[in-house]
Amino acid sequence: IIEEEGLVQHAAEAGEYLMGRLREMKRKHPVIQEVRGHGLMVGIEFPDGESRNRVVEICFKKGLLVLGCGSKTVRMLPPLDVRPREIDLAIAVFERALSEL
C-alpha cells in the first residue's frame, strides 16, 4: 500500500511543505531556534524545556497533539497521507500556541 499509493514520495513532499511553513514561522517567532526533520518527522527546537513544555501543553488544549522530544524539542509526526490543508490547520494552532508564550 505504501508503494502503491506513493506515500513515501508524498511524505517527502508534505514534509518539505511542513518544514517550509515552520521556517517561515521561525522568522516571526524567535523562540524557535531550529527546524529540522526528515520527511514528515519534524523537530522544532526551543531555547529550553520550559518553553517547549508550555507549547506542548497549549497545543494539546487547542486540539493539536505534539510531543516533547529530548530536552527542548517539539516533535511533529503527522500521518503519511496528510494533506496541505491539514498541515495549514496544525500550523495555525501551533502559531497561536507560540503567541501565547
PETA-V482388 format. One line per field, one symbol per residue. burial: I if it has 24 or more other ideal C-beta (glycine too) atoms within 12 Angstrom, else O. Layout:
# PETA-V482388
burial: ???
This chain:
# PETA-V482388
burial: OOOOOOOOOIIOOIIOIIIOIIOOIIOOIOIIOOIIIOIIIIIIIIOOOOIIOIIIOIIOOOOIOIOIOOOIIIIIIIOOOIOOOOIOOIIOIIIOIIOOI
